[in-house]
């Protein structure tokens, strides 16, 4: 039971607010030494022998860290982050929101619809949730409030649209899950494309229905304020959309067609982002330096968590706790469906409190061998977990998108407006997840192994 106690202590320390990577590392060292100490003492050994037994467990850590640093899949993580930050600094979001906002302004809910579409484009080109939510919160939220949009609908739309980058390729979540499942990232990117577009369609339908039922929730922009002709609005929208769309086709198309690996296409995407920055006249050595610095900080955070989580999972497995969890999950009623429902509920609940990186490297490795043992398609299961992890960015009390928006929202927008606004979108995400669970063949994926 030592491993289960270790897991509980680790979760408690995270909730208190200790840094994730150091929490996992410290808890692993303490319980690793304690488990070795306990094992030797219980068999009649000395205290010093017990201490050495626990300490020797970490002799394997340098090899694990070396394998992480040599992982070619994970090389694409900093490259895609760099691509996203360069595009963010080139004011891509501002151009898209301004053009799309006026294009759909005459429709009730048009500003919210344009926010969702821009969120999808940003997801496929930048994939940085924080940057997308902040950009749309700074630009789109004041405009929606100006035209008397419901504060809850406006906030919910921005948070939901900003999190699309977690499932629409190129997604860092899918790259990490590809590493954990030992699957080709290209397969996950290709499999996640249609579920991601389904989410976009469901969001837009919801906004249209709500706007139709209640005219005061999302009114149209008065025609007298739309000074440009329809043709000019379309031309401006195309000017804003075509450059990032070309980059998306270049990056994702090269992966889907097998021309380049995700790692190679991520480097290609960085070059493309720099070219777009030149086209947008925002390229400078200072901008590249700032983008590189932010990339290093973000990447260092991800890999520090990964190393801490690796130590945690190593000790967890050493104590035999993974066997207990596996036995419990296999004994659930309903066979495959019991396991799927229980694992999805567990991930969703944990997503309310901890980040997707910790879940991916602590919880998912426990579930992967069980899923394989009972005959579940790993690609389908990885995509289902990806959809679930996207929801964690919206779920109170610790959804990251909620905090990003709270930081840039005007004082008139209360935290309750944000929390209330995301609830319908959480329900919609769960609905799409259920559809993907029940009829995966609709997306060209089978639930069971062939």
Secondary structure, DSSP 8 states (H G I E B T S, - for coil): -HHHHHHHHHHHHHHHT--HHHHHHHHHHHHHHHHHHHHHHHTT--HHHHHHHHHHGGGGHHHHHHHHHT-HHHHHHHHHHHHHHHHHHTTHHHHHHHHHHHHSTTSTTHHHHHHHHHHHHHHHHT--HHHHHHHHHHHHHHHHHHTT--HHHHHHHHHHHHGGGGTSSS-HHHHHHHHHHT--HHHHHHHHHHHHHHHHHHHHHHHHHHHHH-TTTS----GGG--S-HHHHHHHHHHHHHHHHHHHHHHHHHHHTTSS-HHHHHHHHHHHHHHHHHHTT---HHHHHHHHHHHHHHHHHHHHHHHHHHHHHHHHHHTTHHHHHHHHHHTSTTHHHHHHHHHHHHHHHHHTTS-HHHIIIIIHHHHHHHHHHTTB-HHHHHHHHHHHHHHTTTSSSS-HHHHHHHHHS-TTS-HHHHHHHHHHHHHHHHHHHHHHHH-GGGGT--SB--
